[in-house]
Amino acid sequence: MRIQYIAHATFTLDLNDGRRIIIDPYLGMSFQGRFNYPPYSTHADFAVITHDHLDHNYLGDLTNIPVVVRNRWHDDSLDIRTVTVFHDKFGGTKFGGTVGMKIIEADGIRLCHMGDCGEILSDAQIASLGTIDILLIPVGGFYTIDGDEAADLAMRIHAKTTIPCHYITPRCALVLEGPERFLAHFNDFQKLKSSTVSAECLPAGVVWMPSLY
């Protein structure tokens, strides 16, 4: 499996069998210019959606019609399931209800994309995730957990590799903070020159910071 960080909360996974998954594709140049990422056009066999906000669910730039997975998918070499959490700390009343965090298993890798998780997970919720190889976690706060909360959750989930996402950049002026508060909790984070790596070769026990933005 190869994993590529596109922008914001959008990632692609290229599986060893040739299929491509896009997770939480965004609508570029949206939110009255505050979300200034360019449109991302690609072919995807699966579009995995954590929740229906335009920075997470836009399919219009894809070059084909993929299988859209909002809840569950299973075949001989791919398993996708959902763990539901609230978008905020107020029972989902502030930012639109629930988020379907996704557990994706393929090529011997178990990945969790937390979407716009806004609540602090209980021990039971963390146990329901199982053992995670790669954790994709929002760290920007306001709409989601913030950097300190994300760091605490990352330590409790204890994935082999953790990748922060959903934070402010020069192209994103939404009400978010940068990744610095999250990263301050970790001495062992790495910043890679490329946004695309082999998931099998990601270093264990570290936070990986893609060096795109």
C-alpha positions in Angstrom: 0.0 0.0 0.0 1.1 3.5 -0.8 -0.3 6.4 1.1 -0.4 10.0 -0.1 -1.4 13.1 1.8 -3.3 15.4 -0.6 -4.4 18.2 1.7 -6.6 19.0 4.7 -8.1 15.6 5.6 -7.8 14.1 2.1 -5.6 11.0 1.5 -5.3 8.4 -1.2 -4.4 4.8 -0.7 -3.0 2.8 -3.6 -3.5 -0.9 -2.8 -1.2 -3.6 -4.0 -4.0 -5.0 -6.2 -4.1 -1.8 -8.2 -7.2 -0.2 -6.6 -7.2 3.3 -5.3 -9.1 4.6 -2.3 -9.6 8.3 -1.7 -10.6 9.3 1.8 -12.6 12.5 2.4 -12.2 14.3 -0.9 -12.7 18.1 -0.6 -14.3 20.8 -2.7 -11.4 23.1 -3.7 -11.6 26.9 -3.7 -14.6 26.8 -1.4 -15.9 28.4 1.8 -15.8 31.9 0.2 -12.2 31.6 -0.5 -11.1 30.5 2.9 -10.4 27.0 1.6 -8.0 27.7 -1.1 -6.7 24.2 -2.0 -6.9 23.6 -5.7 -9.3 21.0 -7.1 -7.8 17.5 -6.9 -8.7 15.3 -9.9 -8.0 11.6 -9.8 -9.4 8.2 -10.6 -10.6 6.3 -7.5 -12.2 2.9 -7.2 -13.5 3.8 -3.7 -14.4 7.1 -2.1 -14.5 6.7 1.6 -16.5 9.5 3.4 -16.4 10.2 7.1 -19.2 12.8 7.0 -21.1 15.0 4.7 -19.3 18.4 4.8 -17.9 19.9 1.6 -14.3 19.6 2.8 -14.8 15.9 3.3 -17.3 14.6 0.8 -16.9 16.2 -2.6 -16.9 13.7 -5.5 -17.2 16.2 -8.4 -13.5 16.3 -9.2 -13.1 12.6 -9.5 -12.6 11.4 -13.1 -14.9 8.4 -12.6 -17.8 7.2 -10.5 -16.3 5.3 -7.6 -17.9 3.0 -5.0 -18.9 5.4 -2.2 -18.4 3.9 1.3 -20.1 5.8 4.1 -20.6 2.9 6.4 -19.2 -0.6 5.4 -17.4 -2.5 2.7 -15.9 -6.0 2.7 -14.3 -8.2 0.1 -11.5 -10.7 0.0 -8.7 -8.1 0.2 -10.3 -5.0 1.6 -12.3 -4.3 4.8 -13.8 -0.9 5.7 -15.9 -0.3 8.8 -17.2 2.7 10.7 -16.9 3.8 14.3 -19.3 6.6 15.0 -18.4 9.6 17.2 -19.7 13.1 17.7 -18.4 16.1 15.6 -18.1 18.2 18.8 -18.2 18.0 22.6 -21.8 19.0 22.7 -23.4 15.7 21.5 -23.1 16.8 17.8 -25.4 19.9 18.3 -22.7 22.5 17.3 -21.1 21.1 14.1 -23.6 18.8 12.5 -24.1 15.5 14.4 -21.8 12.5 14.0 -18.7 11.5 12.2 -18.0 8.0 10.9 -14.4 7.3 11.7 -13.1 4.7 9.2 -11.1 1.6 9.9 -9.5 0.4 6.6 -7.7 -2.9 6.4 -5.8 -3.9 3.3 -2.3 -5.3 2.4 -1.7 -6.2 6.0 -2.1 -2.6 7.1 -4.8 -1.4 9.6 -5.5 2.3 9.2 -7.8 4.6 11.1 -9.0 7.9 9.7 -10.7 9.9 12.5 -12.5 12.4 10.2 -13.7 15.4 12.1 -13.7 13.7 15.5 -14.7 16.3 18.1 -15.2 14.3 21.2 -12.7 12.8 23.6 -12.9 9.0 23.1 -13.7 6.8 26.0 -11.5 3.7 26.8 -14.3 1.6 25.3 -14.3 3.6 22.1 -10.6 3.3 21.8 -10.8 -0.5 22.4 -13.4 -0.8 19.6 -10.7 0.5 17.2 -8.4 -2.4 17.8 -4.7 -2.3 17.0 -4.0 0.5 14.6 -0.9 0.7 12.3 -1.5 4.1 10.9 -3.6 6.8 12.6 -4.8 9.9 10.6 -5.9 12.4 13.3 -7.3 15.9 13.1 -5.3 18.4 15.2 -6.6 21.9 14.3 -9.2 22.3 17.0 -12.5 24.4 16.8 -14.3 22.0 14.5 -12.5 19.0 16.0 -10.3 18.0 18.9 -7.4 20.4 19.4 -3.7 19.7 19.4 -3.4 18.8 23.1 -6.5 16.6 22.9 -5.3 14.9 19.7 -1.9 14.3 21.2 -3.5 12.6 24.3 -5.7 10.5 22.0 -2.8 9.5 19.8 -0.8 8.3 22.8 -3.8 6.3 24.1 -4.5 4.8 20.7 -0.8 4.1 20.3 -0.6 3.5 16.6 2.6 2.5 15.0 2.7 5.7 12.9 0.5 8.8 13.5 -0.2 11.4 10.8 -1.8 14.8 11.8 -4.2 16.5 9.4 -7.0 19.1 9.3 -5.0 22.1 10.4 -4.4 25.7 9.2 -2.0 26.2 6.3 -1.3 29.1 3.9 -4.0 27.7 1.7 -6.6 27.2 4.5 -8.0 30.1 6.5 -10.7 28.2 8.3 -10.8 28.7 12.1 -8.1 26.2 12.8 -4.7 26.2 14.6 -1.6 24.7 13.1 0.0 21.4 14.0 2.6 22.9 16.3 0.7 22.4 19.6 0.2 18.7 18.7 3.8 18.2 17.6 5.1 19.8 20.8 4.1 16.6 22.6 6.4 14.4 20.5 10.1 14.4 20.3 10.1 11.6 17.8 8.3 13.1 14.8 9.7 13.1 11.3 9.0 15.5 8.4 9.3 13.9 5.0 10.1 15.7 1.8 7.5 13.6 -0.1 3.8 13.4 0.5 3.7 9.8 -0.8 5.3 6.9 1.0 5.0 3.1 1.2 2.8 2.4 4.2 4.8 -0.8 4.9 8.0 1.3 5.2 6.6 4.0 7.5 8.8 4.2 10.7 7.2 2.6 13.8 6.6 4.6 16.9 6.7 8.1 15.4 4.6 11.0 14.2 5.0 11.6 10.5 4.5 15.2 9.3 4.1 15.4 5.5 6.0 18.4 4.2 3.5 19.8 1.7 2.2 22.9 3.4 
